[in-house]
Amino acid sequence: MIHPAGTLWSSAQRSPNKTAIFCGDARISYRDLDESTTALAKWFLDQGLEPGERVAVHWTNSIAAVQLLYGVFKAGLIAVTVNTRLKPEEIAFILKHSGARMCFSEPALSPLAEEAGAGCPVLTELPAVEKADSGESALPSVSADQPALIIYTSGTTARPKGVVHTHSSLYHAAVLLAAALGGGLNSSEEVVLSVLPLMHMAALSILLSSMHAGSSVALLPRFEPGAVLQAIETFQCTTLTCMPALWHFIVEEQMRNPRAVSSLRTANAAGDAVPVALQNRFETAFGIPLREGYGMTESVPLIANPNDAIRSGSLGLPVDGAEFRIVDFAGHDVSEGETGEILARCPANCVGYWNDPEATKTAIEDGWLHTGDLASRDADGYYWFRGRKKEIMIRAGSNISPQEVEEALYRHPAVREAGVVGQPDSVFGEIVVAFVVLREGMKADPDELRRFAQQHLADYKLPERFVFVNELPKSPTGKVHRRALKERLLASAATAT
């Protein structure tokens, strides 16, 4: 049996009294985490849930969130992580599409889950269960290829897709991440700071990797630059991985109000392109390099800069155990220095999309994952990001589907047409820009449209800029030509400079 829960048991046996997780003033040892999650797993099964059924987790970073995830894994159930920034309508889709049997929602977030009304009970606290022996006697046998996790991510359609990971792919994500990023992820003597939401693949992989190593993990419930720096100082954190947009704010805060952060020895950035200027400013503020890496919800990690051979501006080198190709639009391998789509074959790859065989078939072919990201490879094997084949926007590391934003805008009575694209941004990577055609004789200003869209979309998906036009460019088949809108944005930006 290979799965993340097993790595937690081994850590509990090695260092039972060691603190596994810090979160504010609360902490839990490996022994207590192991025993409580075994008891929780047995409670799930006592409720009549059977292996393979889904349990949704709608919770900010906390010890409770970790207990829920590990309890689900140990019971052989499938965890469905729910982004805590989503609105009821978005939550309802995830709960219904996944067929979740129950949803654990943090008390402060539970009104959103209850409003979603997706037909599954919403629980706002962990059940009061007696701690049990941490053995496997009452738990089902879990095979390596059994699904363990569904994470919903915006795709090229208006609705998100549920990325399915097995116990094996999560296990390999943990092991490969430790090898690629090092630091606290492969040493029990380190303290790993986690500021990204555990409901996302990057943060969950970091947690699994840290538990596998027997490290201590400091969790922050929400991102705030000052709180990040204070946590480094308080818990003497040695490792931190963040999105580039968040690193911008952390660096600015450290330069404005310096904290004692000399304990930090390993800093990583992934989820979007990392500007060289940011890397330089980070090293000035922290005295260590900021290493860029590359992964995605469907597979993490894939590429990373070696600690002793960082090449600023590059994604880095392939992680051990992963194979890569760069292909043109016809699927042919391209030569060194040429741009093409990244294809990856890796034991950490997902197995497909939940209840979406067509999307699975498109994304995974003969074991190769089509990433939709464009890159080139230099003579030394380093990969360089060159753009996205897909139209997905990535704002501060979060995927945003243009169709999903357009669909929300189309509900406004004054909107006749909408076309949404991403505009390059030095802090967030991209921001959302909406081109809008209003109906004849009707009016709407940006504030009104933003407030309206806010009823249907998470705040990070909202357009930050509206451009009102008389008509939208269209393809011969009548579809909105987003590439033309993107080119218009880039041209206007070039003219402005």
Residue pairs with C-beta under 8 A, 6 or more apart in sequence:
1 141
1 142
1 143
1 144
1 167
2 144
2 167
2 168
2 171
3 73
3 142
3 144
3 146
3 148
3 167
3 168
3 170
3 171
4 70
4 73
4 148
4 167
4 170
4 171
4 174
4 208
4 211
4 212
5 37
5 70
5 73
5 74
5 142
6 171
7 171
7 174
7 208
7 211
7 212
8 30
8 33
8 34
8 37
8 70
8 211
9 34
9 134
11 20
11 30
11 188
11 211
11 212
11 213
11 214
12 30
12 31
12 33
12 34
12 134
14 30
14 188
14 214
15 30
15 188
15 214
16 29
16 30
16 31
16 34
17 29
17 30
17 31
18 29
18 30
18 188
18 214
18 216
19 27
19 28
19 29
19 30
19 216
20 28
20 29
20 30
20 33
20 211
20 216
20 217
21 27
21 28
21 33
21 63
21 66
21 216
21 217
21 218
21 219
22 191
22 216
22 217
22 218
22 219
22 235
23 61
23 62
23 63
23 218
23 219
23 220
23 221
24 221
26 63
27 63
28 36
28 63
30 214
31 134
32 131
33 63
33 66
33 67
33 70
34 134
35 131
35 132
35 133
35 134
36 67
36 71
36 129
36 131
37 67
37 70
37 71
37 74
38 71
38 74
38 131
38 132
38 133
38 134
38 135
38 139
39 129
39 130
39 131
39 132
40 67
40 68
40 70
40 71
40 74
40 75
40 126
40 127
40 129
41 70
41 71
41 72
41 73
41 74
41 75
41 139
42 75
42 129
42 132
42 138
42 139
43 71
43 127
43 129
44 55
44 71
44 72
44 75
44 77
45 75
45 138
45 139
45 140
47 102
49 55
49 75
49 77
49 101
49 102
51 75
51 76
51 77
51 140
51 142
51 146
52 76
52 77
52 78
52 146
52 147
53 77
53 78
53 99
53 101
54 77
54 78
54 79
54 80
54 98
54 99
54 100
54 101
54 150
55 68
55 72
55 77
55 78
55 79
55 80
55 100
55 101
55 102
55 103
55 104
56 79
56 80
56 81
56 82
56 94
56 95
56 98
56 100
56 102
56 103
56 104
56 105
56 120
57 65
57 68
57 69
57 72
57 79
57 80
57 81
57 82
57 103
57 104
57 199
58 82
58 84
58 91
58 103
58 104
58 105
58 106
58 109
58 110
58 112
58 113
58 199
59 65
59 68
59 84
59 104
59 105
59 106
59 109
59 198
59 199
60 84
60 106
60 109
60 197
60 221
60 222
61 194
61 195
61 197
61 198
61 203
61 219
61 220
61 221
61 222
62 106
62 219
62 221
63 219
64 106
64 126
65 198
65 199
66 198
66 207
66 219
67 126
68 79
68 104
68 126
69 79
69 81
69 198
69 204
72 78
72 79
72 148
73 79
73 142
73 148
73 167
74 139
74 142
75 139
75 140
76 139
76 140
76 141
76 142
76 146
78 147
78 148
78 149
78 150
79 148
79 149
79 150
80 94
80 95
80 98
80 100
80 149
80 150
80 152
80 162
81 149
81 150
81 151
81 152
81 198
81 199
81 200
81 204
82 91
82 94
82 95
82 103
82 105
82 113
82 152
82 199
83 90
83 152
83 197
83 199
83 200
83 458
84 106
84 109
84 197
84 199
85 458
85 459
85 460
86 94
86 112
86 458
87 112
87 455
87 456
87 457
87 458
88 112
88 113
88 115
88 116
88 117
89 116
89 456
90 160
90 456
90 457
90 458
91 112
91 113
91 116
91 118
92 116
92 117
92 118
93 159
93 160
94 100
94 152
94 160
94 162
95 103
95 113
95 116
95 118
95 119
95 120
96 118
96 119
97 152
97 159
97 162
97 354
97 355
98 150
98 152
98 162
98 354
100 118
100 120
101 120
102 120
102 121
102 122
102 123
103 113
103 118
103 120
103 121
103 122
103 123
104 122
104 123
104 124
104 126
105 112
105 113
105 114
105 122
105 123
105 124
106 124
107 124
107 125
110 122
110 124
113 122
114 122
132 138
142 167
143 167
144 166
144 167
144 168
144 171
145 166
145 167
145 168
145 351
146 166
146 167
147 164
147 165
147 166
147 351
148 165
148 166
148 167
148 170
149 164
149 165
149 170
149 204
150 162
150 163
150 164
150 165
150 354
151 162
151 163
151 165
151 199
151 200
151 201
151 204
151 297
152 160
152 161
152 162
152 163
153 160
153 161
153 163
153 297
153 399
154 160
154 161
154 392
154 399
154 400
154 401
154 404
155 161
155 353
155 359
155 392
155 401
156 390
156 391
156 392
156 401
156 403
157 401
157 403
158 401
158 403
158 404
158 406
158 407
159 401
159 404
160 401
160 404
161 353
161 354
161 356
161 359
162 353
162 354
162 355
162 356
163 201
163 297
163 298
163 350
163 353
163 354
164 350
164 351
164 352
164 353
164 354
165 173
165 201
165 350
165 351
166 351
168 347
169 299
169 347
169 348
169 349
169 350
169 351
170 204
170 205
170 208
170 348
171 208
172 321
172 346
172 347
172 348
173 201
173 205
173 208
173 209
173 299
173 300
173 301
173 348
174 205
174 208
174 209
174 211
174 212
175 209
175 212
176 301
176 319
176 320
176 321
176 322
176 346
176 347
176 348
177 185
177 205
177 206
177 208
177 209
177 300
177 301
178 185
178 186
178 209
178 212
178 213
179 186
179 319
179 320
179 321
180 293
180 301
180 304
180 319
180 320
181 209
181 239
181 241
181 266
181 268
181 291
181 293
181 301
181 304
182 266
182 307
183 190
183 192
183 238
183 239
183 265
183 266
184 190
184 191
184 192
184 210
184 213
184 215
184 237
184 238
184 239
184 266
185 192
185 206
185 209
185 210
185 213
185 215
185 239
186 209
186 213
187 213
187 215
188 213
188 214
188 215
189 215
190 213
190 215
190 216
190 238
190 239
191 215
191 216
191 217
191 218
191 235
191 236
191 237
191 238
191 239
191 263
192 206
192 210
192 215
192 216
192 217
192 218
192 237
192 238
192 239
192 240
193 217
193 218
193 220
193 228
193 231
193 232
193 235
193 237
193 239
193 240
194 203
194 206
194 207
194 210
194 217
194 218
194 219
194 220
195 220
195 223
195 228
195 231
195 240
195 242
195 246
196 202
196 203
196 206
196 223
196 241
196 242
196 243
196 397
197 203
198 204
198 207
198 219
200 297
201 295
201 296
201 297
201 300
202 241
202 270
202 271
202 295
202 300
202 397
205 295
205 300
205 301
206 217
206 241
207 217
210 216
210 217
211 217
216 235
218 231
218 235
218 237
220 227
220 228
220 231
223 246
225 246
225 249
225 250
225 252
225 253
226 253
226 257
228 240
228 250
228 253
229 250
229 253
229 254
229 257
229 259
229 261
230 259
231 237
232 240
232 259
232 261
232 263
232 264
233 259
233 260
233 261
233 263
236 263
237 263
237 264
238 263
238 264
238 265
238 266
239 264
239 265
239 266
239 267
239 268
240 264
240 266
240 267
240 268
241 267
241 268
241 269
241 270
242 250
242 267
242 268
242 269
243 269
243 270
243 271
243 272
243 396
243 397
244 269
244 271
244 272
244 273
244 274
244 275
244 278
244 396
244 397
244 429
245 272
245 395
245 396
245 397
245 427
245 428
245 429
246 396
246 397
247 267
247 269
247 274
247 278
247 282
247 290
248 278
248 426
248 427
249 427
251 278
251 281
251 282
251 285
251 286
254 261
254 285
254 286
255 281
255 284
255 285
261 286
262 287
264 286
264 288
265 288
266 288
266 291
266 307
267 282
267 286
267 288
267 289
267 290
267 291
268 290
268 291
268 292
268 293
268 304
269 278
269 279
269 290
269 291
269 292
269 293
270 292
270 293
270 294
270 295
270 300
270 301
270 304
270 397
271 295
271 394
271 396
271 397
272 394
272 396
272 397
272 429
272 430
273 385
273 429
274 290
274 292
274 313
275 426
276 312
276 313
278 290
279 289
279 290
279 292
279 312
279 313
280 312
282 289
282 290
283 289
283 290
289 307
289 310
291 304
291 305
291 307
291 310
291 316
292 304
292 305
292 310
292 312
292 313
292 314
292 315
292 316
293 301
293 303
293 304
293 305
293 315
293 316
294 301
294 302
294 303
294 304
294 315
294 316
294 373
294 383
294 385
295 301
295 302
295 303
296 302
296 371
296 373
297 350
297 399
298 349
298 350
298 363
298 369
298 371
299 344
299 346
299 348
299 349
299 350
299 369
300 348
301 319
301 348
302 318
302 319
302 322
302 324
302 342
302 344
302 346
302 348
302 371
303 315
303 316
303 317
303 318
303 319
303 322
303 324
303 383
304 315
304 316
304 317
304 319
305 311
305 314
305 315
305 316
305 317
306 316
306 317
309 317
310 316
311 380
311 382
313 384
314 378
314 382
314 383
314 384
315 375
315 382
315 383
315 384
315 385
316 382
316 383
317 381
317 382
317 383
318 324
318 381
318 383
319 346
321 346
321 347
322 344
322 345
322 346
322 348
323 344
323 345
323 346
324 342
324 343
324 344
324 345
324 377
324 383
325 333
325 342
325 343
325 368
326 333
326 334
326 338
326 339
326 340
326 341
326 342
326 343
326 375
326 376
326 377
327 333
327 334
327 340
327 341
327 343
328 334
328 338
328 340
328 341
329 341
333 340
334 340
334 376
336 376
336 377
336 378
336 379
337 376
337 377
337 378
337 379
338 376
339 374
339 375
339 376
339 386
339 387
340 374
340 375
340 376
341 370
341 371
341 372
341 373
341 374
341 389
342 371
342 373
342 374
342 375
342 383
343 368
343 369
343 370
343 371
344 368
344 369
344 371
345 367
345 368
345 369
346 369
349 364
349 367
349 369
350 369
351 360
351 364
352 359
352 360
352 363
352 364
353 359
353 360
353 363
362 370
363 369
363 370
364 370
372 388
372 389
372 390
372 392
373 385
373 387
373 388
373 389
373 390
374 385
374 386
374 387
374 388
374 389
375 383
375 384
375 385
375 386
376 383
376 384
376 386
377 383
377 384
378 384
388 394
391 402
391 421
391 482
392 399
392 400
392 401
392 402
393 399
393 400
393 401
393 402
393 420
393 421
393 422
393 430
393 432
394 400
394 422
394 429
394 430
395 422
395 425
395 428
395 429
395 430
395 431
395 432
395 460
395 461
396 428
396 429
396 460
397 429
398 460
400 422
400 432
400 460
400 461
402 419
402 420
402 421
402 422
402 482
403 420
404 457
404 461
405 418
405 420
405 432
405 434
405 453
405 457
405 461
405 462
405 463
406 418
406 419
406 420
406 434
406 480
408 452
408 453
408 456
408 457
409 415
409 418
409 420
409 434
409 436
409 449
409 452
409 453
409 463
410 418
411 452
411 456
412 444
412 449
412 452
412 453
413 439
413 442
414 438
414 439
414 442
414 443
414 444
415 436
415 437
415 438
415 439
415 444
415 449
416 437
416 438
416 439
416 440
417 436
417 437
417 471
417 472
417 480
418 434
418 435
418 436
418 437
418 472
419 434
419 435
419 472
419 480
419 481
419 482
419 485
420 432
420 433
420 434
420 435
420 463
420 482
421 433
421 435
421 482
421 485
421 486
421 489
422 430
422 431
422 432
422 433
422 486
423 430
423 431
423 432
423 433
423 465
423 489
423 493
424 430
424 490
424 493
425 431
431 464
431 465
432 461
432 462
432 463
432 464
432 465
433 463
433 464
433 465
433 466
433 467
433 489
434 449
434 463
434 465
434 466
434 467
435 467
435 468
435 469
435 472
435 485
436 444
436 449
436 466
436 467
436 468
436 469
437 468
437 469
437 470
437 471
437 472
438 444
438 468
446 463
446 465
446 466
449 463
449 466
450 462
450 463
450 466
453 462
453 463
454 462
472 480
472 481
472 485
473 480
473 481
473 484
473 485
474 480
474 481
475 481
